[in-house]
Amino acid sequence: MTMRSTLARSGIIAASWIAIAASVANAHGGIAGPDELGPPVIISTVLGIACYWTVVLWPSRQGRNVHRIDRARRAAK
């Protein structure tokens, strides 16, 4: 399975869970209506996805640990 299809499938599953949870809670009077609930849910979802991708795509440090492992490997030979 490719990364794109995995990501799409995960997005569809997450959106389904959000929609199901919101509709069940709304049906039982647990939360406000779609006019009041829609914008905060959409904004928080967009912010969550943006923060997730910021963390995932943030450049990793190729620093000290890589060289330390290489030195240990060379010393063991």
PQR file with spaces between the fields and no chain letter, atoms N, CA, C, O and H, PARSE charges and radii, in Angstrom:
ATOM       1  N    MET     1       0.847   -1.165    0.000 -0.4000 1.5000
ATOM       2  CA   MET     1       0.000    0.000    0.000 -0.0000 2.0000
ATOM       3  C    MET     1       0.903    1.242    0.000  0.5500 1.7000
ATOM       4  O    MET     1       1.882    1.308    0.744 -0.5500 1.4000
ATOM       5  N    THR     2       0.574    2.188   -0.812 -0.4000 1.5000
ATOM       6  CA   THR     2       1.402    3.384   -0.908 -0.0000 2.0000
ATOM       7  C    THR     2       1.086    4.350    0.230  0.5500 1.7000
ATOM       8  O    THR     2       0.062    4.242    0.904 -0.5500 1.4000
ATOM       9  H    THR     2      -0.221    2.135   -1.417  0.4000 1.0000
ATOM      10  N    MET     3       2.000    5.293    0.416 -0.4000 1.5000
ATOM      11  CA   MET     3       1.822    6.286    1.471 -0.0000 2.0000
ATOM      12  C    MET     3       0.583    7.141    1.221  0.5500 1.7000
ATOM      13  O    MET     3      -0.135    7.498    2.155 -0.5500 1.4000
ATOM      14  H    MET     3       2.832    5.381   -0.132  0.4000 1.0000
ATOM      15  N    ARG     4       0.344    7.460   -0.030 -0.4000 1.5000
ATOM      16  CA   ARG     4      -0.799    8.307   -0.374 -0.0000 2.0000
ATOM      17  C    ARG     4      -2.118    7.605   -0.056  0.5500 1.7000
ATOM      18  O    ARG     4      -3.034    8.226    0.482 -0.5500 1.4000
ATOM      19  H    ARG     4       0.927    7.170   -0.788  0.4000 1.0000
ATOM      20  N    SER     5      -2.221    6.316   -0.382 -0.4000 1.5000
ATOM      21  CA   SER     5      -3.464    5.604   -0.109 -0.0000 2.0000
ATOM      22  C    SER     5      -3.646    5.376    1.388  0.5500 1.7000
ATOM      23  O    SER     5      -4.772    5.395    1.885 -0.5500 1.4000
ATOM      24  H    SER     5      -1.477    5.811   -0.818  0.4000 1.0000
ATOM      25  N    THR     6      -2.542    5.161    2.114 -0.4000 1.5000
ATOM      26  CA   THR     6      -2.628    5.008    3.562 -0.0000 2.0000
ATOM      27  C    THR     6      -3.091    6.303    4.204  0.5500 1.7000
ATOM      28  O    THR     6      -3.930    6.294    5.105 -0.5500 1.4000
ATOM      29  H    THR     6      -1.627    5.145    1.711  0.4000 1.0000
ATOM      30  N    LEU     7      -2.541    7.415    3.739 -0.4000 1.5000
ATOM      31  CA   LEU     7      -2.924    8.720    4.268 -0.0000 2.0000
ATOM      32  C    LEU     7      -4.386    9.025    3.952  0.5500 1.7000
ATOM      33  O    LEU     7      -5.115    9.533    4.805 -0.5500 1.4000
ATOM      34  H    LEU     7      -1.859    7.422    3.008  0.4000 1.0000
ATOM      35  N    ALA     8      -4.806    8.723    2.755 -0.4000 1.5000
ATOM      36  CA   ALA     8      -6.196    8.970    2.362 -0.0000 2.0000
ATOM      37  C    ALA     8      -7.148    8.115    3.197  0.5500 1.7000
ATOM      38  O    ALA     8      -8.190    8.588    3.649 -0.5500 1.4000
ATOM      39  H    ALA     8      -4.214    8.310    2.063  0.4000 1.0000
ATOM      40  N    ARG     9      -6.778    6.861    3.391 -0.4000 1.5000
ATOM      41  CA   ARG     9      -7.622    5.966    4.187 -0.0000 2.0000
ATOM      42  C    ARG     9      -7.708    6.437    5.635  0.5500 1.7000
ATOM      43  O    ARG     9      -8.781    6.401    6.237 -0.5500 1.4000
ATOM      44  H    ARG     9      -5.931    6.476    3.024  0.4000 1.0000
ATOM      45  N    SER    10      -6.588    6.876    6.194 -0.4000 1.5000
ATOM      46  CA   SER    10      -6.582    7.383    7.565 -0.0000 2.0000
ATOM      47  C    SER    10      -7.434    8.639    7.685  0.5500 1.7000
ATOM      48  O    SER    10      -8.151    8.814    8.670 -0.5500 1.4000
ATOM      49  H    SER    10      -5.717    6.906    5.705  0.4000 1.0000
ATOM      50  N    GLY    11      -7.358    9.512    6.688 -0.4000 1.5000
ATOM      51  CA   GLY    11      -8.166   10.723    6.693 -0.0000 2.0000
ATOM      52  C    GLY    11      -9.646   10.433    6.624  0.5500 1.7000
ATOM      53  O    GLY    11     -10.446   11.067    7.312 -0.5500 1.4000
ATOM      54  H    GLY    11      -6.775    9.370    5.888  0.4000 1.0000
ATOM      55  N    ILE    12     -10.007    9.484    5.802 -0.4000 1.5000
ATOM      56  CA   ILE    12     -11.416    9.109    5.671 -0.0000 2.0000
ATOM      57  C    ILE    12     -11.929    8.500    6.971  0.5500 1.7000
ATOM      58  O    ILE    12     -13.045    8.796    7.397 -0.5500 1.4000
ATOM      59  H    ILE    12      -9.357    8.969    5.243  0.4000 1.0000
ATOM      60  N    ILE    13     -11.126    7.655    7.599 -0.4000 1.5000
ATOM      61  CA   ILE    13     -11.525    7.040    8.865 -0.0000 2.0000
ATOM      62  C    ILE    13     -11.684    8.107    9.941  0.5500 1.7000
ATOM      63  O    ILE    13     -12.663    8.090   10.688 -0.5500 1.4000
ATOM      64  H    ILE    13     -10.219    7.414    7.253  0.4000 1.0000
ATOM      65  N    ALA    14     -10.729    9.039   10.029 -0.4000 1.5000
ATOM      66  CA   ALA    14     -10.804   10.102   11.040 -0.0000 2.0000
ATOM      67  C    ALA    14     -12.028   10.985   10.813  0.5500 1.7000
ATOM      68  O    ALA    14     -12.737   11.319   11.762 -0.5500 1.4000
ATOM      69  H    ALA    14      -9.934    9.053    9.423  0.4000 1.0000
ATOM      70  N    ALA    15     -12.277   11.359    9.572 -0.4000 1.5000
ATOM      71  CA   ALA    15     -13.439   12.197    9.260 -0.0000 2.0000
ATOM      72  C    ALA    15     -14.739   11.461    9.587  0.5500 1.7000
ATOM      73  O    ALA    15     -15.690   12.073   10.074 -0.5500 1.4000
ATOM      74  H    ALA    15     -11.701   11.087    8.801  0.4000 1.0000
ATOM      75  N    SER    16     -14.786   10.173    9.327 -0.4000 1.5000
ATOM      76  CA   SER    16     -15.973    9.384    9.642 -0.0000 2.0000
ATOM      77  C    SER    16     -16.233    9.347   11.141  0.5500 1.7000
ATOM      78  O    SER    16     -17.369    9.516   11.585 -0.5500 1.4000
ATOM      79  H    SER    16     -14.014    9.676    8.931  0.4000 1.0000
ATOM      80  N    TRP    17     -15.173    9.124   11.925 -0.4000 1.5000
ATOM      81  CA   TRP    17     -15.327    9.092   13.383 -0.0000 2.0000
ATOM      82  C    TRP    17     -15.804   10.442   13.913  0.5500 1.7000
ATOM      83  O    TRP    17     -16.670   10.496   14.786 -0.5500 1.4000
ATOM      84  H    TRP    17     -14.250    8.987   11.565  0.4000 1.0000
ATOM      85  N    ILE    18     -15.250   11.517   13.397 -0.4000 1.5000
ATOM      86  CA   ILE    18     -15.675   12.854   13.844 -0.0000 2.0000
ATOM      87  C    ILE    18     -17.146   13.080   13.492  0.5500 1.7000
ATOM      88  O    ILE    18     -17.917   13.573   14.315 -0.5500 1.4000
ATOM      89  H    ILE    18     -14.546   11.474   12.688  0.4000 1.0000
ATOM      90  N    ALA    19     -17.525   12.721   12.281 -0.4000 1.5000
ATOM      91  CA   ALA    19     -18.912   12.925   11.856 -0.0000 2.0000
ATOM      92  C    ALA    19     -19.877   12.073   12.668  0.5500 1.7000
ATOM      93  O    ALA    19     -20.945   12.544   13.059 -0.5500 1.4000
ATOM      94  H    ALA    19     -16.899   12.321   11.612  0.4000 1.0000
ATOM      95  N    ILE    20     -19.509   10.831   12.921 -0.4000 1.5000
ATOM      96  CA   ILE    20     -20.382    9.937   13.692 -0.0000 2.0000
ATOM      97  C    ILE    20     -20.515   10.434   15.130  0.5500 1.7000
ATOM      98  O    ILE    20     -21.619   10.491   15.673 -0.5500 1.4000
ATOM      99  H    ILE    20     -18.641   10.449   12.603  0.4000 1.0000
ATOM     100  N    ALA    21     -19.383   10.793   15.746 -0.4000 1.5000
ATOM     101  CA   ALA    21     -19.421   11.252   17.140 -0.0000 2.0000
ATOM     102  C    ALA    21     -20.244   12.532   17.264  0.5500 1.7000
ATOM     103  O    ALA    21     -21.036   12.676   18.195 -0.5500 1.4000
ATOM     104  H    ALA    21     -18.486   10.746   15.305  0.4000 1.0000
ATOM     105  N    ALA    22     -20.058   13.455   16.333 -0.4000 1.5000
ATOM     106  CA   ALA    22     -20.799   14.719   16.389 -0.0000 2.0000
ATOM     107  C    ALA    22     -22.289   14.498   16.159  0.5500 1.7000
ATOM     108  O    ALA    22     -23.118   15.115   16.828 -0.5500 1.4000
ATOM     109  H    ALA    22     -19.415   13.338   15.576  0.4000 1.0000
ATOM     110  N    SER    23     -22.631   13.632   15.229 -0.4000 1.5000
ATOM     111  CA   SER    23     -24.056   13.422   14.946 -0.0000 2.0000
ATOM     112  C    SER    23     -24.747   12.683   16.089  0.5500 1.7000
ATOM     113  O    SER    23     -25.898   12.983   16.404 -0.5500 1.4000
ATOM     114  H    SER    23     -21.957   13.131   14.685  0.4000 1.0000
ATOM     115  N    VAL    24     -24.075   11.734   16.706 -0.4000 1.5000
ATOM     116  CA   VAL    24     -24.684   11.010   17.831 -0.0000 2.0000
ATOM     117  C    VAL    24     -24.879   11.949   19.012  0.5500 1.7000
ATOM     118  O    VAL    24     -25.938   11.947   19.640 -0.5500 1.4000
ATOM     119  H    VAL    24     -23.139   11.490   16.450  0.4000 1.0000
ATOM     120  N    ALA    25     -23.870   12.745   19.317 -0.4000 1.5000
ATOM     121  CA   ALA    25     -23.986   13.676   20.443 -0.0000 2.0000
ATOM     122  C    ALA    25     -25.059   14.725   20.175  0.5500 1.7000
ATOM     123  O    ALA    25     -25.785   15.111   21.091 -0.5500 1.4000
ATOM     124  H    ALA    25     -23.010   12.747   18.807  0.4000 1.0000
ATOM     125  N    ASN    26     -25.165   15.183   18.950 -0.4000 1.5000
ATOM     126  CA   ASN    26     -26.175   16.182   18.600 -0.0000 2.0000
ATOM     127  C    ASN    26     -27.574   15.572   18.672  0.5500 1.7000
ATOM     128  O    ASN    26     -28.513   16.245   19.097 -0.5500 1.4000
ATOM     129  H    ASN    26     -24.575   14.869   18.206  0.4000 1.0000
ATOM     130  N    ALA    27     -27.730   14.327   18.270 -0.4000 1.5000
ATOM     131  CA   ALA    27     -29.029   13.676   18.284 -0.0000 2.0000
ATOM     132  C    ALA    27     -29.564   13.522   19.704  0.5500 1.7000
ATOM     133  O    ALA    27     -30.777   13.515   19.914 -0.5500 1.4000
ATOM     134  H    ALA    27     -26.967   13.780   17.924  0.4000 1.0000
ATOM     135  N    HIS    28     -28.671   13.399   20.670 -0.4000 1.5000
ATOM     136  CA   HIS    28     -29.084   13.210   22.051 -0.0000 2.0000
ATOM     137  C    HIS    28     -29.035   14.503   22.855  0.5500 1.7000
ATOM     138  O    HIS    28     -29.165   14.477   24.079 -0.5500 1.4000
ATOM     139  H    HIS    28     -27.686   13.405   20.499  0.4000 1.0000
ATOM     140  N    GLY    29     -28.850   15.621   22.186 -0.4000 1.5000
ATOM     141  CA   GLY    29     -28.861   16.904   22.865 -0.0000 2.0000
ATOM     142  C    GLY    29     -27.597   17.187   23.670  0.5500 1.7000
ATOM     143  O    GLY    29     -27.603   18.042   24.556 -0.5500 1.4000
ATOM     144  H    GLY    29     -28.744   15.642   21.192  0.4000 1.0000
ATOM     145  N    GLY    30     -26.524   16.480   23.369 -0.4000 1.5000
ATOM     146  CA   GLY    30     -25.298   16.633   24.144 -0.0000 2.0000
ATOM     147  C    GLY    30     -24.457   17.819   23.732  0.5500 1.7000
ATOM     148  O    GLY    30     -23.642   18.304   24.517 -0.5500 1.4000
ATOM     149  H    GLY    30     -26.519   15.785   22.650  0.4000 1.0000
ATOM     150  N    ILE    31     -24.639   18.292   22.518 -0.4000 1.5000
ATOM     151  CA   ILE    31     -23.836   19.407   22.041 -0.0000 2.0000
ATOM     152  C    ILE    31     -24.711   20.373   21.253  0.5500 1.7000
ATOM     153  O    ILE    31     -25.885   20.108   20.993 -0.5500 1.4000
ATOM     154  H    ILE    31     -25.301   17.898   21.880  0.4000 1.0000
ATOM     155  N    ALA    32     -24.116   21.485   20.885 -0.4000 1.5000
ATOM     156  CA   ALA    32     -24.838   22.506   20.122 -0.0000 2.0000
ATOM     157  C    ALA    32     -25.105   22.015   18.702  0.5500 1.7000
ATOM     158  O    ALA    32     -24.632   20.954   18.296 -0.5500 1.4000
ATOM     159  H    ALA    32     -23.162   21.700   21.096  0.4000 1.0000
ATOM     160  N    GLY    33     -25.862   22.796   17.969 -0.4000 1.5000
ATOM     161  CA   GLY    33     -26.206   22.450   16.598 -0.0000 2.0000
ATOM     162  C    GLY    33     -25.057   22.675   15.640  0.5500 1.7000
ATOM     163  O    GLY    33     -24.006   23.178   16.036 -0.5500 1.4000
ATOM     164  H    GLY    33     -26.246   23.658   18.299  0.4000 1.0000
ATOM     165  N    PRO    34     -25.245   22.309   14.387 -0.5600 1.5000
ATOM     166  CA   PRO    34     -24.181   22.423   13.391  0.2800 2.0000
ATOM     167  C    PRO    34     -23.723   23.862   13.147  0.5500 1.7000
ATOM     168  O    PRO    34     -22.563   24.093   12.806 -0.5500 1.4000
ATOM     169  N    ASP    35     -24.628   24.829   13.320 -0.4000 1.5000
ATOM     170  CA   ASP    35     -24.234   26.225   13.110 -0.0000 2.0000
ATOM     171  C    ASP    35     -23.206   26.675   14.146  0.5500 1.7000
ATOM     172  O    ASP    35     -22.288   27.433   13.830 -0.5500 1.4000
ATOM     173  H    ASP    35     -25.570   24.641   13.597  0.4000 1.0000
ATOM     174  N    GLU    36     -23.363   26.206   15.380 -0.4000 1.5000
ATOM     175  CA   GLU    36     -22.431   26.572   16.430 -0.0000 2.0000
ATOM     176  C    GLU    36     -21.236   25.633   16.494  0.5500 1.7000
ATOM     177  O    GLU    36     -20.148   26.042   16.901 -0.5500 1.4000
ATOM     178  H    GLU    36     -24.109   25.591   15.637  0.4000 1.0000
ATOM     179  N    LEU    37     -21.423   24.396   16.102 -0.4000 1.5000
ATOM     180  CA   LEU    37     -20.372   23.386   16.234 -0.0000 2.0000
ATOM     181  C    LEU    37     -19.445   23.341   15.030  0.5500 1.7000
ATOM     182  O    LEU    37     -18.261   23.038   15.178 -0.5500 1.4000
ATOM     183  H    LEU    37     -22.307   24.064   15.771  0.4000 1.0000
ATOM     184  N    GLY    38     -19.956   23.634   13.848 -0.4000 1.5000
ATOM     185  CA   GLY    38     -19.174   23.478   12.621 -0.0000 2.0000
ATOM     186  C    GLY    38     -17.869   24.241   12.575  0.5500 1.7000
ATOM     187  O    GLY    38     -16.819   23.626   12.392 -0.5500 1.4000
ATOM     188  H    GLY    38     -20.918   23.880   13.728  0.4000 1.0000
ATOM     189  N    PRO    39     -17.890   25.566   12.734 -0.5600 1.5000
ATOM     190  CA   PRO    39     -16.638   26.321   12.625  0.2800 2.0000
ATOM     191  C    PRO    39     -15.553   25.898   13.615  0.5500 1.7000
ATOM     192  O    PRO    39     -14.406   25.755   13.192 -0.5500 1.4000
ATOM     193  N    PRO    40     -15.837   25.686   14.909 -0.5600 1.5000
ATOM     194  CA   PRO    40     -14.767   25.251   15.802  0.2800 2.0000
ATOM     195  C    PRO    40     -14.194   23.877   15.448  0.5500 1.7000
ATOM     196  O    PRO    40     -12.990   23.653   15.571 -0.5500 1.4000
ATOM     197  N    VAL    41     -15.051   22.968   15.013 -0.4000 1.5000
ATOM     198  CA   VAL    41     -14.568   21.636   14.643 -0.0000 2.0000
ATOM     199  C    VAL    41     -13.694   21.724   13.397  0.5500 1.7000
ATOM     200  O    VAL    41     -12.643   21.086   13.330 -0.5500 1.4000
ATOM     201  H    VAL    41     -16.030   23.150   14.913  0.4000 1.0000
ATOM     202  N    ILE    42     -14.113   22.496   12.429 -0.4000 1.5000
ATOM     203  CA   ILE    42     -13.324   22.642   11.200 -0.0000 2.0000
ATOM     204  C    ILE    42     -11.990   23.311   11.489  0.5500 1.7000
ATOM     205  O    ILE    42     -10.954   22.861   11.000 -0.5500 1.4000
ATOM     206  H    ILE    42     -14.966   23.014   12.483  0.4000 1.0000
ATOM     207  N    ILE    43     -12.002   24.377   12.275 -0.4000 1.5000
ATOM     208  CA   ILE    43     -10.757   25.088   12.594 -0.0000 2.0000
ATOM     209  C    ILE    43      -9.817   24.192   13.393  0.5500 1.7000
ATOM     210  O    ILE    43      -8.621   24.148   13.108 -0.5500 1.4000
ATOM     211  H    ILE    43     -12.844   24.743   12.672  0.4000 1.0000
ATOM     212  N    SER    44     -10.341   23.479   14.386 -0.4000 1.5000
ATOM     213  CA   SER    44      -9.474   22.621   15.188 -0.0000 2.0000
ATOM     214  C    SER    44      -8.927   21.454   14.363  0.5500 1.7000
ATOM     215  O    SER    44      -7.795   21.023   14.581 -0.5500 1.4000
ATOM     216  H    SER    44     -11.313   23.515   14.617  0.4000 1.0000
ATOM     217  N    THR    45      -9.712   20.946   13.430 -0.4000 1.5000
ATOM     218  CA   THR    45      -9.225   19.879   12.561 -0.0000 2.0000
ATOM     219  C    THR    45      -8.108   20.385   11.657  0.5500 1.7000
ATOM     220  O    THR    45      -7.088   19.715   11.496 -0.5500 1.4000
ATOM     221  H    THR    45     -10.632   21.296   13.254  0.4000 1.0000
ATOM     222  N    VAL    46      -8.293   21.555   11.069 -0.4000 1.5000
ATOM     223  CA   VAL    46      -7.256   22.129   10.201 -0.0000 2.0000
ATOM     224  C    VAL    46      -5.987   22.413   11.001  0.5500 1.7000
ATOM     225  O    VAL    46      -4.884   22.117   10.541 -0.5500 1.4000
ATOM     226  H    VAL    46      -9.122   22.099   11.199  0.4000 1.0000
ATOM     227  N    LEU    47      -6.139   22.985   12.198 -0.4000 1.5000
ATOM     228  CA   LEU    47      -4.966   23.250   13.035 -0.0000 2.0000
ATOM     229  C    LEU    47      -4.266   21.960   13.450  0.5500 1.7000
ATOM     230  O    LEU    47      -3.037   21.902   13.469 -0.5500 1.4000
ATOM     231  H    LEU    47      -7.035   23.225   12.572  0.4000 1.0000
ATOM     232  N    GLY    48      -5.026   20.941   13.778 -0.4000 1.5000
ATOM     233  CA   GLY    48      -4.440   19.655   14.159 -0.0000 2.0000
ATOM     234  C    GLY    48      -3.653   19.032   13.025  0.5500 1.7000
ATOM     235  O    GLY    48      -2.549   18.530   13.236 -0.5500 1.4000
ATOM     236  H    GLY    48      -6.025   20.988   13.762  0.4000 1.0000
ATOM     237  N    ILE    49      -4.210   19.060   11.821 -0.4000 1.5000
ATOM     238  CA   ILE    49      -3.509   18.498   10.660 -0.0000 2.0000
ATOM     239  C    ILE    49      -2.263   19.319   10.349  0.5500 1.7000
ATOM     240  O    ILE    49      -1.211   18.759   10.042 -0.5500 1.4000
ATOM     241  H    ILE    49      -5.106   19.468   11.649  0.4000 1.0000
ATOM     242  N    ALA    50      -2.378   20.654   10.426 -0.4000 1.5000
ATOM     243  CA   ALA    50      -1.217   21.509   10.154 -0.0000 2.0000
ATOM     244  C    ALA    50      -0.104   21.269   11.168  0.5500 1.7000
ATOM     245  O    ALA    50       1.067   21.181   10.798 -0.5500 1.4000
ATOM     246  H    ALA    50      -3.233   21.109   10.675  0.4000 1.0000
ATOM     247  N    CYS    51      -0.462   21.165   12.442 -0.4000 1.5000
ATOM     248  CA   CYS    51       0.557   20.917   13.470 -0.0000 2.0000
ATOM     249  C    CYS    51       1.180   19.540   13.302  0.5500 1.7000
ATOM     250  O    CYS    51       2.390   19.384   13.465 -0.5500 1.4000
ATOM     251  H    CYS    51      -1.413   21.237   12.743  0.4000 1.0000
ATOM     252  N    TYR    52       0.370   18.545   12.979 -0.4000 1.5000
ATOM     253  CA   TYR    52       0.899   17.195   12.756 -0.0000 2.0000
ATOM     254  C    TYR    52       1.910   17.190   11.622  0.5500 1.7000
ATOM     255  O    TYR    52       2.999   16.634   11.764 -0.5500 1.4000
ATOM     256  H    TYR    52      -0.613   18.672   12.846  0.4000 1.0000
ATOM     257  N    TRP    53       1.559   17.806   10.496 -0.4000 1.5000
ATOM     258  CA   TRP    53       2.473   17.805    9.359 -0.0000 2.0000
ATOM     259  C    TRP    53       3.693   18.677    9.610  0.5500 1.7000
ATOM     260  O    TRP    53       4.762   18.414    9.059 -0.5500 1.4000
ATOM     261  H    TRP    53       0.675   18.257   10.381  0.4000 1.0000
ATOM     262  N    THR    54       3.550   19.715   10.435 -0.4000 1.5000
ATOM     263  CA   THR    54       4.714   20.516   10.805 -0.0000 2.0000
ATOM     264  C    THR    54       5.708   19.662   11.575  0.5500 1.7000
ATOM     265  O    THR    54       6.913   19.727   11.330 -0.5500 1.4000
ATOM     266  H    THR    54       2.681   19.928   10.883  0.4000 1.0000
ATOM     267  N    VAL    55       5.204   18.867   12.502 -0.4000 1.5000
ATOM     268  CA   VAL    55       6.089   18.009   13.293 -0.0000 2.0000
ATOM     269  C    VAL    55       6.679   16.901   12.430  0.5500 1.7000
ATOM     270  O    VAL    55       7.869   16.604   12.537 -0.5500 1.4000
ATOM     271  H    VAL    55       4.226   18.814   12.701  0.4000 1.0000
ATOM     272  N    VAL    56       5.874   16.294   11.588 -0.4000 1.5000
ATOM     273  CA   VAL    56       6.353   15.185   10.766 -0.0000 2.0000
ATOM     274  C    VAL    56       7.375   15.660    9.734  0.5500 1.7000
ATOM     275  O    VAL    56       8.377   14.984    9.502 -0.5500 1.4000
ATOM     276  H    VAL    56       4.908   16.536   11.501  0.4000 1.0000
ATOM     277  N    LEU    57       7.134   16.803    9.122 -0.4000 1.5000
ATOM     278  CA   LEU    57       8.015   17.278    8.067 -0.0000 2.0000
ATOM     279  C    LEU    57       9.146   18.163    8.573  0.5500 1.7000
ATOM     280  O    LEU    57       9.979   18.606    7.781 -0.5500 1.4000
ATOM     281  H    LEU    57       6.320   17.353    9.311  0.4000 1.0000
ATOM     282  N    TRP    58       9.194   18.430    9.878 -0.4000 1.5000
ATOM     283  CA   TRP    58      10.263   19.261   10.434 -0.0000 2.0000
ATOM     284  C    TRP    58      11.595   18.561   10.180  0.5500 1.7000
ATOM     285  O    TRP    58      11.710   17.358   10.414 -0.5500 1.4000
ATOM     286  H    TRP    58       8.518   18.071   10.522  0.4000 1.0000
ATOM     287  N    PRO    59      12.596   19.290    9.709 -0.5600 1.5000
ATOM     288  CA   PRO    59      13.879   18.639    9.411  0.2800 2.0000
ATOM     289  C    PRO    59      14.499   18.043   10.672  0.5500 1.7000
ATOM     290  O    PRO    59      14.583   18.696   11.712 -0.5500 1.4000
ATOM     291  N    SER    60      14.926   16.802   10.555 -0.4000 1.5000
ATOM     292  CA   SER    60      15.543   16.159   11.709 -0.0000 2.0000
ATOM     293  C    SER    60      17.017   16.543   11.791  0.5500 1.7000
ATOM     294  O    SER    60      17.666   16.816   10.781 -0.5500 1.4000
ATOM     295  H    SER    60      14.858   16.272    9.709  0.4000 1.0000
ATOM     296  N    ARG    61      17.516   16.555   12.995 -0.4000 1.5000
ATOM     297  CA   ARG    61      18.922   16.890   13.194 -0.0000 2.0000
ATOM     298  C    ARG    61      19.774   15.668   12.907  0.5500 1.7000
ATOM     299  O    ARG    61      19.578   14.608   13.501 -0.5500 1.4000
ATOM     300  H    ARG    61      16.990   16.333   13.816  0.4000 1.0000
ATOM     301  N    GLN    62      20.692   15.817   12.021 -0.4000 1.5000
ATOM     302  CA   GLN    62      21.656   14.759   11.732 -0.0000 2.0000
ATOM     303  C    GLN    62      22.898   15.064   12.561  0.5500 1.7000
ATOM     304  O    GLN    62      23.937   15.458   12.031 -0.5500 1.4000
ATOM     305  H    GLN    62      20.851   16.678   11.538  0.4000 1.0000
ATOM     306  N    GLY    63      22.773   14.880   13.828 -0.4000 1.5000
ATOM     307  CA   GLY    63      23.815   15.383   14.704 -0.0000 2.0000
ATOM     308  C    GLY    63      24.640   14.318   15.367  0.5500 1.7000
ATOM     309  O    GLY    63      25.131   13.374   14.748 -0.5500 1.4000
ATOM     310  H    GLY    63      21.929   14.560   14.258  0.4000 1.0000
ATOM     311  N    ARG    64      24.765   14.513   16.628 -0.4000 1.5000
ATOM     312  CA   ARG    64      25.722   13.785   17.441 -0.0000 2.0000
ATOM     313  C    ARG    64      25.522   12.287   17.442  0.5500 1.7000
ATOM     314  O    ARG    64      26.509   11.554   17.370 -0.5500 1.4000
ATOM     315  H    ARG    64      24.366   15.280   17.131  0.4000 1.0000
ATOM     316  N    ASN    65      24.316   11.797   17.518 -0.4000 1.5000
ATOM     317  CA   ASN    65      24.091   10.369   17.686 -0.0000 2.0000
ATOM     318  C    ASN    65      24.560    9.549   16.490  0.5500 1.7000
ATOM     319  O    ASN    65      25.054    8.437   16.673 -0.5500 1.4000
ATOM     320  H    ASN    65      23.514   12.392   17.576  0.4000 1.0000
ATOM     321  N    VAL    66      24.422   10.053   15.297 -0.4000 1.5000
ATOM     322  CA   VAL    66      24.845    9.313   14.110 -0.0000 2.0000
ATOM     323  C    VAL    66      26.349    9.084   14.147  0.5500 1.7000
ATOM     324  O    VAL    66      26.818    7.979   13.872 -0.5500 1.4000
ATOM     325  H    VAL    66      24.020   10.957   15.147  0.4000 1.0000
ATOM     326  N    HIS    67      27.100   10.116   14.485 -0.4000 1.5000
ATOM     327  CA   HIS    67      28.555    9.975   14.528 -0.0000 2.0000
ATOM     328  C    HIS    67      28.990    9.071   15.672  0.5500 1.7000
ATOM     329  O    HIS    67      29.953    8.316   15.536 -0.5500 1.4000
ATOM     330  H    HIS    67      26.719   11.013   14.709  0.4000 1.0000
ATOM     331  N    ARG    68      28.297    9.140   16.780 -0.4000 1.5000
ATOM     332  CA   ARG    68      28.628    8.307   17.922 -0.0000 2.0000
ATOM     333  C    ARG    68      28.435    6.834   17.572  0.5500 1.7000
ATOM     334  O    ARG    68      29.248    5.996   17.963 -0.5500 1.4000
ATOM     335  H    ARG    68      27.514    9.752   16.890  0.4000 1.0000
ATOM     336  N    ILE    69      27.382    6.513   16.850 -0.4000 1.5000
ATOM     337  CA   ILE    69      27.131    5.125   16.435 -0.0000 2.0000
ATOM     338  C    ILE    69      28.223    4.681   15.468  0.5500 1.7000
ATOM     339  O    ILE    69      28.729    3.564   15.579 -0.5500 1.4000
ATOM     340  H    ILE    69      26.722    7.193   16.533  0.4000 1.0000
ATOM     341  N    ASP    70      28.589    5.540   14.525 -0.4000 1.5000
ATOM     342  CA   ASP    70      29.632    5.186   13.573 -0.0000 2.0000
ATOM     343  C    ASP    70      30.960    4.950   14.284  0.5500 1.7000
ATOM     344  O    ASP    70      31.673    4.001   13.956 -0.5500 1.4000
ATOM     345  H    ASP    70      28.178    6.447   14.435  0.4000 1.0000
ATOM     346  N    ARG    71      31.299    5.789   15.244 -0.4000 1.5000
ATOM     347  CA   ARG    71      32.554    5.610   15.984 -0.0000 2.0000
ATOM     348  C    ARG    71      32.550    4.309   16.760  0.5500 1.7000
ATOM     349  O    ARG    71      33.560    3.607   16.804 -0.5500 1.4000
ATOM     350  H    ARG    71      30.720    6.560   15.510  0.4000 1.0000
ATOM     351  N    ALA    72      31.428    3.983   17.369 -0.4000 1.5000
ATOM     352  CA   ALA    72      31.331    2.724   18.133 -0.0000 2.0000
ATOM     353  C    ALA    72      31.461    1.538   17.209  0.5500 1.7000
ATOM     354  O    ALA    72      32.095    0.544   17.562 -0.5500 1.4000
ATOM     355  H    ALA    72      30.608    4.553   17.333  0.4000 1.0000
ATOM     356  N    ARG    73      30.871    1.626   16.027 -0.4000 1.5000
ATOM     357  CA   ARG    73      30.953    0.532   15.062 -0.0000 2.0000
ATOM     358  C    ARG    73      32.387    0.342   14.570  0.5500 1.7000
ATOM     359  O    ARG    73      32.860   -0.786   14.436 -0.5500 1.4000
ATOM     360  H    ARG    73      30.357    2.434   15.740  0.4000 1.0000
ATOM     361  N    ARG    74      33.065    1.440   14.306 -0.4000 1.5000
ATOM     362  CA   ARG    74      34.455    1.359   13.847 -0.0000 2.0000
ATOM     363  C    ARG    74      35.378    0.820   14.948  0.5500 1.7000
ATOM     364  O    ARG    74      36.299    0.053   14.667 -0.5500 1.4000
ATOM     365  H    ARG    74      32.681    2.357   14.415  0.4000 1.0000
ATOM     366  N    ALA    75      35.131    1.222   16.191 -0.4000 1.5000
ATOM     367  CA   ALA    75      35.961    0.770   17.288 -0.0000 2.0000
ATOM     368  C    ALA    75      35.778   -0.719   17.544  0.5500 1.7000
ATOM     369  O    ALA    75      36.704   -1.388   18.003 -0.5500 1.4000
ATOM     370  H    ALA    75      34.383    1.845   16.419  0.4000 1.0000
ATOM     371  N    ALA    76      34.607   -1.237   17.254 -0.4000 1.5000
ATOM     372  CA   ALA    76      34.336   -2.658   17.497 -0.0000 2.0000
ATOM     373  C    ALA    76      35.013   -3.558   16.474  0.5500 1.7000
ATOM     374  O    ALA    76      35.213   -4.746   16.728 -0.5500 1.4000
ATOM     375  H    ALA    76      33.855   -0.694   16.880  0.4000 1.0000
ATOM     376  N    LYS    77      35.366   -3.003   15.320 -0.4000 1.5000
ATOM     377  CA   LYS    77      35.976   -3.819   14.259 -0.0000 2.0000
ATOM     378  C    LYS    77      37.400   -4.140   14.517  0.5500 1.7000
ATOM     379  O    LYS    77      38.037   -4.818   13.710 -0.5500 1.4000
ATOM     380  H    LYS    77      35.203   -2.038   15.114  0.4000 1.0000
